[in-house]
Amino acid sequence: MKLYIKEGCPWCEEAEAWLEEHNFTYERIDVLSDPVAYAEMKRISNQTKAPTLELDDGQVLADFDADELEDFFRHKGLIED
């Protein structure tokens, strides 16, 4: 999975902490330092806000907080209730 972040973004830091706490492996992509990655994030999510998460199957969660991330993972069956 890929996590598109903006350095210094508190929601991005929260998302990274949640993923690490739950032992998920992810590719961290800072869109502020990589214009190509920023364009890709915009393409897959139709927006410009971070964090944006892309699962390996192409599903995308954009502009979220940790509670929304947890709900998304529960709905996808990636974590248990």
Secondary structure, DSSP 8 states (H G I E B T S, - for coil): -EEEE-TT-HHHHHHHHHHHHTT---EEEETTS-HHHHHHHHHHHSS--S-EEE-TTS-EEES--HHHHHHHHHHTTSS--
